[in-house]
Amino acid sequence: MAKKNPKELIQKSQDAVLVDFYADWCGPCQTMDPIIAEVLDELGGKIKLLKINVDKHPQLAQQFAVRSIPHYALFKRGKILWRKGGIMTKKDLHQSLKAFY
C-alpha cells in the first residue's frame, strides 16, 4: 500500500485491510510473511495488507492494544472485524479471512 498515514488508511479504506503488526527482529513475524502473502493472493487481492512496525509506530500498537507480535487485525472502514495474535497455519488464516471478503 502507499506510504500514507497508517491510521488514515485503516479508517478510510473501503476495502478490508489486514494490518500486520510486526518488528524486524521478530522471528515468528518473518515466518508468517510468506503465509500471509499466499493467503491474500488466494483471496484474489480483495484484502489489502498494511504492515506496521511496532518499533517505529509504538503509539499505533498501543492504540490497538497490541501486546505481543506478530499480531493481526482486519479492518474495514476503521472497524475491527477480526484480530488474532501469534503464528497461524495457512489454513487457519485463510478460513478466518475468507469469512470477511
N, CA, C and O atoms as a GROMACS GRO file, in nm:
protein
  404
    1MET      N    1   0.085  -0.119   0.000
    1MET     CA    2   0.000   0.000   0.000
    1MET      C    3   0.089   0.125   0.000
    1MET      O    4   0.206   0.120   0.037
    2ALA      N    5   0.030   0.232  -0.041
    2ALA     CA    6   0.105   0.358  -0.049
    2ALA      C    7   0.149   0.402   0.090
    2ALA      O    8   0.086   0.371   0.190
    3LYS      N    9   0.258   0.475   0.092
    3LYS     CA   10   0.311   0.523   0.221
    3LYS      C   11   0.233   0.646   0.265
    3LYS      O   12   0.277   0.760   0.244
    4LYS      N   13   0.120   0.623   0.326
    4LYS     CA   14   0.040   0.732   0.382
    4LYS      C   15   0.036   0.710   0.531
    4LYS      O   16   0.099   0.619   0.585
    5ASN      N   17  -0.037   0.795   0.596
    5ASN     CA   18  -0.059   0.780   0.739
    5ASN      C   19  -0.132   0.647   0.761
    5ASN      O   20  -0.244   0.629   0.712
    6PRO      N   21  -0.070   0.553   0.834
    6PRO     CA   22  -0.135   0.421   0.851
    6PRO      C   23  -0.273   0.430   0.915
    6PRO      O   24  -0.364   0.356   0.878
    7LYS      N   25  -0.288   0.520   1.010
    7LYS     CA   26  -0.417   0.533   1.078
    7LYS      C   27  -0.525   0.579   0.979
    7LYS      O   28  -0.639   0.533   0.984
    8GLU      N   29  -0.486   0.669   0.891
    8GLU     CA   30  -0.579   0.718   0.789
    8GLU      C   31  -0.619   0.606   0.694
    8GLU      O   32  -0.736   0.594   0.657
    9LEU      N   33  -0.523   0.525   0.653
    9LEU     CA   34  -0.552   0.412   0.565
    9LEU      C   35  -0.651   0.317   0.630
    9LEU      O   36  -0.745   0.269   0.566
   10ILE      N   37  -0.630   0.289   0.758
   10ILE     CA   38  -0.718   0.198   0.831
   10ILE      C   39  -0.860   0.254   0.837
   10ILE      O   40  -0.957   0.181   0.816
   11GLN      N   41  -0.871   0.382   0.865
   11GLN     CA   42  -1.003   0.442   0.885
   11GLN      C   43  -1.080   0.467   0.756
   11GLN      O   44  -1.203   0.463   0.755
   12LYS      N   45  -1.008   0.495   0.647
   12LYS     CA   46  -1.077   0.537   0.524
   12LYS      C   47  -1.089   0.430   0.417
   12LYS      O   48  -1.163   0.449   0.321
   13SER      N   49  -1.020   0.320   0.431
   13SER     CA   50  -1.022   0.219   0.325
   13SER      C   51  -1.160   0.155   0.312
   13SER      O   52  -1.220   0.111   0.410
   14GLN      N   53  -1.208   0.152   0.190
   14GLN     CA   54  -1.335   0.084   0.162
   14GLN      C   55  -1.314  -0.066   0.153
   14GLN      O   56  -1.406  -0.146   0.173
   15ASP      N   57  -1.189  -0.105   0.123
   15ASP     CA   58  -1.155  -0.247   0.117
   15ASP      C   59  -1.119  -0.294   0.257
   15ASP      O   60  -1.086  -0.214   0.344
   16ALA      N   61  -1.127  -0.424   0.277
   16ALA     CA   62  -1.078  -0.481   0.402
   16ALA      C   63  -0.925  -0.466   0.402
   16ALA      O   64  -0.860  -0.488   0.300
   17VAL      N   65  -0.870  -0.430   0.517
   17VAL     CA   66  -0.726  -0.413   0.532
   17VAL      C   67  -0.678  -0.501   0.646
   17VAL      O   68  -0.724  -0.489   0.759
   18LEU      N   69  -0.585  -0.591   0.613
   18LEU     CA   70  -0.523  -0.674   0.716
   18LEU      C   71  -0.400  -0.600   0.765
   18LEU      O   72  -0.305  -0.579   0.689
   19VAL      N   73  -0.401  -0.563   0.891
   19VAL     CA   74  -0.286  -0.493   0.949
   19VAL      C   75  -0.199  -0.597   1.018
   19VAL      O   76  -0.244  -0.671   1.106
   20ASP      N   77  -0.074  -0.599   0.977
   20ASP     CA   78   0.025  -0.692   1.032
   20ASP      C   79   0.117  -0.610   1.123
   20ASP      O   80   0.202  -0.536   1.074
   21PHE      N   81   0.099  -0.623   1.253
   21PHE     CA   82   0.188  -0.557   1.350
   21PHE      C   83   0.309  -0.648   1.368
   21PHE      O   84   0.294  -0.764   1.408
   22TYR      N   85   0.427  -0.596   1.338
   22TYR     CA   86   0.547  -0.679   1.339
   22TYR      C   87   0.668  -0.597   1.384
   22TYR      O   88   0.658  -0.477   1.407
   23ALA      N   89   0.782  -0.665   1.396
   23ALA     CA   90   0.911  -0.598   1.418
   23ALA      C   91   1.015  -0.674   1.337
   23ALA      O   92   1.002  -0.795   1.313
   24ASP      N   93   1.119  -0.603   1.294
   24ASP     CA   94   1.223  -0.666   1.212
   24ASP      C   95   1.294  -0.780   1.284
   24ASP      O   96   1.338  -0.876   1.221
   25TRP      N   97   1.305  -0.771   1.416
   25TRP     CA   98   1.377  -0.871   1.495
   25TRP      C   99   1.291  -0.992   1.531
   25TRP      O  100   1.339  -1.086   1.595
   26CYS      N  101   1.164  -0.991   1.493
   26CYS     CA  102   1.068  -1.093   1.534
   26CYS      C  103   1.070  -1.212   1.438
   26CYS      O  104   1.021  -1.202   1.325
   27GLY      N  105   1.127  -1.324   1.482
   27GLY     CA  106   1.133  -1.446   1.400
   27GLY      C  107   0.997  -1.497   1.357
   27GLY      O  108   0.977  -1.524   1.238
   28PRO      N  109   0.901  -1.512   1.450
   28PRO     CA  110   0.768  -1.559   1.410
   28PRO      C  111   0.702  -1.467   1.307
   28PRO      O  112   0.627  -1.514   1.221
   29CYS      N  113   0.729  -1.337   1.314
   29CYS     CA  114   0.673  -1.243   1.216
   29CYS      C  115   0.724  -1.279   1.076
   29CYS      O  116   0.648  -1.280   0.979
   30GLN      N  117   0.854  -1.307   1.068
   30GLN     CA  118   0.915  -1.341   0.939
   30GLN      C  119   0.861  -1.475   0.888
   30GLN      O  120   0.845  -1.495   0.768
   31THR      N  121   0.834  -1.566   0.980
   31THR     CA  122   0.777  -1.696   0.943
   31THR      C  123   0.639  -1.677   0.879
   31THR      O  124   0.603  -1.749   0.785
   32MET      N  125   0.563  -1.581   0.929
   32MET     CA  126   0.426  -1.558   0.880
   32MET      C  127   0.421  -1.483   0.748
   32MET      O  128   0.322  -1.495   0.676
   33ASP      N  129   0.524  -1.407   0.713
   33ASP     CA  130   0.520  -1.324   0.592
   33ASP      C  131   0.479  -1.400   0.466
   33ASP      O  132   0.386  -1.358   0.397
   34PRO      N  133   0.546  -1.513   0.433
   34PRO     CA  134   0.505  -1.583   0.310
   34PRO      C  135   0.366  -1.644   0.321
   34PRO      O  136   0.296  -1.656   0.221
   35ILE      N  137   0.325  -1.683   0.441
   35ILE     CA  138   0.191  -1.740   0.462
   35ILE      C  139   0.086  -1.634   0.434
   35ILE      O  140  -0.013  -1.659   0.365
   36ILE      N  141   0.107  -1.515   0.488
   36ILE     CA  142   0.013  -1.404   0.465
   36ILE      C  143   0.005  -1.373   0.315
   36ILE      O  144  -0.103  -1.357   0.260
   37ALA      N  145   0.121  -1.364   0.251
   37ALA     CA  146   0.124  -1.331   0.108
   37ALA      C  147   0.046  -1.435   0.027
   37ALA      O  148  -0.031  -1.398  -0.063
   38GLU      N  149   0.065  -1.562   0.057
   38GLU     CA  150  -0.005  -1.669  -0.015
   38GLU      C  151  -0.155  -1.661   0.006
   38GLU      O  152  -0.232  -1.672  -0.090
   39VAL      N  153  -0.197  -1.642   0.130
   39VAL     CA  154  -0.340  -1.639   0.161
   39VAL      C  155  -0.406  -1.519   0.093
   39VAL      O  156  -0.513  -1.533   0.033
   40LEU      N  157  -0.345  -1.401   0.101
   40LEU     CA  158  -0.405  -1.284   0.039
   40LEU      C  159  -0.410  -1.299  -0.112
   40LEU      O  160  -0.505  -1.253  -0.176
   41ASP      N  161  -0.310  -1.364  -0.170
   41ASP     CA  162  -0.309  -1.391  -0.313
   41ASP      C  163  -0.424  -1.486  -0.349
   41ASP      O  164  -0.494  -1.464  -0.449
   42GLU      N  165  -0.443  -1.589  -0.269
   42GLU     CA  166  -0.551  -1.686  -0.294
   42GLU      C  167  -0.688  -1.620  -0.281
   42GLU      O  168  -0.784  -1.664  -0.345
   43LEU      N  169  -0.698  -1.518  -0.199
   43LEU     CA  170  -0.826  -1.449  -0.181
   43LEU      C  171  -0.848  -1.344  -0.291
   43LEU      O  172  -0.943  -1.266  -0.285
   44GLY      N  173  -0.760  -1.343  -0.389
   44GLY     CA  174  -0.781  -1.261  -0.507
   44GLY      C  175  -0.755  -1.112  -0.488
   44GLY      O  176  -0.808  -1.031  -0.564
   45GLY      N  177  -0.676  -1.077  -0.389
   45GLY     CA  178  -0.643  -0.936  -0.371
   45GLY      C  179  -0.757  -0.852  -0.314
   45GLY      O  180  -0.752  -0.729  -0.317
   46LYS      N  181  -0.859  -0.919  -0.262
   46LYS     CA  182  -0.973  -0.844  -0.207
   46LYS      C  183  -0.941  -0.782  -0.072
   46LYS      O  184  -1.008  -0.688  -0.028
   47ILE      N  185  -0.838  -0.835  -0.006
   47ILE     CA  186  -0.796  -0.781   0.123
   47ILE      C  187  -0.658  -0.721   0.104
   47ILE      O  188  -0.566  -0.787   0.055
   48LYS      N  189  -0.643  -0.596   0.143
   48LYS     CA  190  -0.515  -0.526   0.132
   48LYS      C  191  -0.432  -0.555   0.257
   48LYS      O  192  -0.486  -0.587   0.363
   49LEU      N  193  -0.300  -0.544   0.243
   49LEU     CA  194  -0.210  -0.568   0.355
   49LEU      C  195  -0.142  -0.438   0.394
   49LEU      O  196  -0.091  -0.364   0.308
   50LEU      N  197  -0.141  -0.409   0.522
   50LEU     CA  198  -0.069  -0.294   0.575
   50LEU      C  199   0.020  -0.345   0.688
   50LEU      O  200  -0.029  -0.394   0.790
   51LYS      N  201   0.150  -0.333   0.668
   51LYS     CA  202   0.245  -0.378   0.771
   51LYS      C  203   0.283  -0.258   0.857
   51LYS      O  204   0.321  -0.153   0.806
   52ILE      N  205   0.272  -0.276   0.988
   52ILE     CA  206   0.308  -0.169   1.081
   52ILE      C  207   0.417  -0.220   1.175
   52ILE      O  208   0.396  -0.313   1.252
   53ASN      N  209   0.533  -0.157   1.165
   53ASN     CA  210   0.646  -0.192   1.251
   53ASN      C  211   0.621  -0.130   1.389
   53ASN      O  212   0.615  -0.008   1.402
   54VAL      N  213   0.608  -0.215   1.491
   54VAL     CA  214   0.573  -0.165   1.624
   54VAL      C  215   0.686  -0.082   1.685
   54VAL      O  216   0.662   0.000   1.773
   55ASP      N  217   0.809  -0.104   1.639
   55ASP     CA  218   0.921  -0.023   1.690
   55ASP      C  219   0.915   0.119   1.634
   55ASP      O  220   0.955   0.214   1.701
   56LYS      N  221   0.863   0.133   1.512
   56LYS     CA  222   0.854   0.265   1.450
   56LYS      C  223   0.723   0.335   1.480
   56LYS      O  224   0.714   0.458   1.471
   57HIS      N  225   0.621   0.259   1.515
   57HIS     CA  226   0.487   0.315   1.543
   57HIS      C  227   0.432   0.262   1.676
   57HIS      O  228   0.326   0.200   1.679
   58PRO      N  229   0.504   0.286   1.786
   58PRO     CA  230   0.458   0.231   1.915
   58PRO      C  231   0.322   0.284   1.957
   58PRO      O  232   0.246   0.214   2.023
   59GLN      N  233   0.290   0.408   1.918
   59GLN     CA  234   0.161   0.466   1.957
   59GLN      C  235   0.045   0.393   1.888
   59GLN      O  236  -0.061   0.377   1.947
   60LEU      N  237   0.065   0.349   1.764
   60LEU     CA  238  -0.041   0.273   1.695
   60LEU      C  239  -0.059   0.136   1.759
   60LEU      O  240  -0.171   0.090   1.780
   61ALA      N  241   0.053   0.073   1.791
   61ALA     CA  242   0.046  -0.058   1.856
   61ALA      C  243  -0.029  -0.046   1.989
   61ALA      O  244  -0.111  -0.130   2.024
   62GLN      N  245   0.001   0.060   2.062
   62GLN     CA  246  -0.065   0.082   2.190
   62GLN      C  247  -0.213   0.112   2.171
   62GLN      O  248  -0.298   0.060   2.244
   63GLN      N  249  -0.244   0.195   2.073
   63GLN     CA  250  -0.384   0.232   2.047
   63GLN      C  251  -0.469   0.110   2.015
   63GLN      O  252  -0.585   0.103   2.055
   64PHE      N  253  -0.412   0.014   1.943
   64PHE     CA  254  -0.486  -0.106   1.906
   64PHE      C  255  -0.462  -0.222   2.002
   64PHE      O  256  -0.494  -0.337   1.971
   65ALA      N  257  -0.404  -0.192   2.119
   65ALA     CA  258  -0.385  -0.289   2.227
   65ALA      C  259  -0.304  -0.411   2.182
   65ALA      O  260  -0.337  -0.524   2.218
   66VAL      N  261  -0.201  -0.387   2.104
   66VAL     CA  262  -0.114  -0.496   2.060
   66VAL      C  263  -0.012  -0.521   2.171
   66VAL      O  264   0.072  -0.436   2.200
   67ARG      N  265  -0.022  -0.638   2.233
   67ARG     CA  266   0.064  -0.670   2.346
   67ARG      C  267   0.181  -0.762   2.306
   67ARG      O  268   0.285  -0.765   2.372
   68SER      N  269   0.161  -0.835   2.198
   68SER     CA  270   0.266  -0.925   2.150
   68SER      C  271   0.260  -0.930   1.999
   68SER      O  272   0.159  -0.897   1.938
   69ILE      N  273   0.371  -0.970   1.939
   69ILE     CA  274   0.375  -0.979   1.794
   69ILE      C  275   0.422  -1.119   1.754
   69ILE      O  276   0.493  -1.183   1.831
   70PRO      N  277   0.385  -1.167   1.638
   70PRO     CA  278   0.301  -1.100   1.540
   70PRO      C  279   0.157  -1.087   1.589
   70PRO      O  280   0.108  -1.169   1.667
   71HIS      N  281   0.091  -0.984   1.541
   71HIS     CA  282  -0.049  -0.959   1.576
   71HIS      C  283  -0.118  -0.908   1.451
   71HIS      O  284  -0.064  -0.823   1.380
   72TYR      N  285  -0.235  -0.959   1.424
   72TYR     CA  286  -0.308  -0.924   1.302
   72TYR      C  287  -0.445  -0.871   1.336
   72TYR      O  288  -0.512  -0.921   1.426
   73ALA      N  289  -0.486  -0.768   1.264
   73ALA     CA  290  -0.619  -0.713   1.281
   73ALA      C  291  -0.676  -0.682   1.143
   73ALA      O  292  -0.608  -0.623   1.059
   74LEU      N  293  -0.798  -0.722   1.120
   74LEU     CA  294  -0.864  -0.697   0.993
   74LEU      C  295  -0.963  -0.582   1.012
   74LEU      O  296  -1.053  -0.590   1.096
   75PHE      N  297  -0.944  -0.477   0.935
   75PHE     CA  298  -1.028  -0.359   0.944
   75PHE      C  299  -1.106  -0.338   0.815
   75PHE      O  300  -1.062  -0.376   0.707
   76LYS      N  301  -1.221  -0.276   0.829
   76LYS     CA  302  -1.294  -0.225   0.713
   76LYS      C  303  -1.360  -0.096   0.758
   76LYS      O  304  -1.437  -0.094   0.854
   77ARG      N  305  -1.330   0.011   0.686
   77ARG     CA  306  -1.382   0.144   0.721
   77ARG      C  307  -1.356   0.180   0.867
   77ARG      O  308  -1.440   0.241   0.934
   78GLY      N  309  -1.238   0.141   0.916
   78GLY     CA  310  -1.198   0.179   1.051
   78GLY      C  311  -1.246   0.089   1.162
   78GLY      O  312  -1.210   0.108   1.278
   79LYS      N  313  -1.329  -0.010   1.128
   79LYS     CA  314  -1.381  -0.101   1.232
   79LYS      C  315  -1.304  -0.233   1.229
   79LYS      O  316  -1.273  -0.286   1.123
   80ILE      N  317  -1.273  -0.283   1.347
   80ILE     CA  318  -1.206  -0.413   1.356
   80ILE      C  319  -1.308  -0.524   1.334
   80ILE      O  320  -1.408  -0.533   1.406
   81LEU      N  321  -1.282  -0.607   1.235
   81LEU     CA  322  -1.371  -0.720   1.206
   81LEU      C  323  -1.320  -0.847   1.273
   81LEU      O  324  -1.398  -0.935   1.311
   82TRP      N  325  -1.187  -0.857   1.286
   82TRP     CA  326  -1.125  -0.979   1.337
   82TRP      C  327  -0.984  -0.945   1.382
   82TRP      O  328  -0.920  -0.857   1.325
   83ARG      N  329  -0.936  -1.014   1.484
   83ARG     CA  330  -0.796  -0.995   1.526
   83ARG      C  331  -0.744  -1.121   1.592
   83ARG      O  332  -0.819  -1.198   1.653
   84LYS      N  333  -0.614  -1.141   1.578
   84LYS     CA  334  -0.553  -1.260   1.636
   84LYS      C  335  -0.404  -1.237   1.648
   84LYS      O  336  -0.343  -1.170   1.564
   85GLY      N  337  -0.346  -1.291   1.752
   85GLY     CA  338  -0.202  -1.281   1.770
   85GLY      C  339  -0.135  -1.415   1.753
   85GLY      O  340  -0.198  -1.520   1.768
   86GLY      N  341  -0.006  -1.412   1.720
   86GLY     CA  342   0.072  -1.534   1.713
   86GLY      C  343   0.076  -1.597   1.575
   86GLY      O  344   0.018  -1.546   1.479
   87ILE      N  345   0.145  -1.709   1.568
   87ILE     CA  346   0.160  -1.781   1.442
   87ILE      C  347   0.033  -1.860   1.414
   87ILE      O  348  -0.025  -1.921   1.504
   88MET      N  349  -0.008  -1.860   1.288
   88MET     CA  350  -0.124  -1.937   1.245
   88MET      C  351  -0.084  -2.024   1.126
   88MET      O  352   0.012  -1.993   1.055
   89THR      N  353  -0.156  -2.131   1.107
   89THR     CA  354  -0.132  -2.210   0.987
   89THR      C  355  -0.198  -2.136   0.870
   89THR      O  356  -0.285  -2.051   0.888
   90LYS      N  357  -0.152  -2.170   0.753
   90LYS     CA  358  -0.210  -2.110   0.632
   90LYS      C  359  -0.360  -2.138   0.628
   90LYS      O  360  -0.439  -2.049   0.594
   91LYS      N  361  -0.399  -2.260   0.661
   91LYS     CA  362  -0.540  -2.299   0.658
   91LYS      C  363  -0.623  -2.213   0.755
   91LYS      O  364  -0.730  -2.164   0.719
   92ASP      N  365  -0.573  -2.196   0.877
   92ASP     CA  366  -0.646  -2.117   0.977
   92ASP      C  367  -0.662  -1.973   0.933
   92ASP      O  368  -0.770  -1.915   0.944
   93LEU      N  369  -0.552  -1.915   0.882
   93LEU     CA  370  -0.558  -1.775   0.838
   93LEU      C  371  -0.655  -1.761   0.721
   93LEU      O  372  -0.735  -1.667   0.717
   94HIS      N  373  -0.648  -1.853   0.626
   94HIS     CA  374  -0.736  -1.848   0.510
   94HIS      C  375  -0.881  -1.855   0.552
   94HIS      O  376  -0.963  -1.775   0.506
   95GLN      N  377  -0.914  -1.949   0.641
   95GLN     CA  378  -1.054  -1.964   0.685
   95GLN      C  379  -1.100  -1.841   0.762
   95GLN      O  380  -1.215  -1.798   0.747
   96SER      N  381  -1.013  -1.784   0.844
   96SER     CA  382  -1.051  -1.666   0.922
   96SER      C  383  -1.081  -1.547   0.831
   96SER      O  384  -1.181  -1.478   0.849
   97LEU      N  385  -0.995  -1.523   0.732
   97LEU     CA  386  -1.012  -1.407   0.645
   97LEU      C  387  -1.121  -1.426   0.542
   97LEU      O  388  -1.189  -1.331   0.503
   98LYS      N  389  -1.138  -1.549   0.497
   98LYS     CA  390  -1.235  -1.579   0.393
   98LYS      C  391  -1.377  -1.534   0.433
   98LYS      O  392  -1.458  -1.497   0.348
   99ALA      N  393  -1.404  -1.539   0.560
   99ALA     CA  394  -1.537  -1.503   0.609
   99ALA      C  395  -1.568  -1.353   0.593
   99ALA      O  396  -1.684  -1.313   0.605
  100PHE      N  397  -1.467  -1.273   0.565
  100PHE     CA  398  -1.488  -1.128   0.566
  100PHE      C  399  -1.480  -1.060   0.432
  100PHE      O  400  -1.496  -0.938   0.424
  101TYR      N  401  -1.456  -1.133   0.324
  101TYR     CA  402  -1.446  -1.062   0.197
  101TYR      C  403  -1.562  -1.094   0.106
  101TYR      O  404  -1.569  -1.042  -0.005
   0.00000   0.00000   0.00000
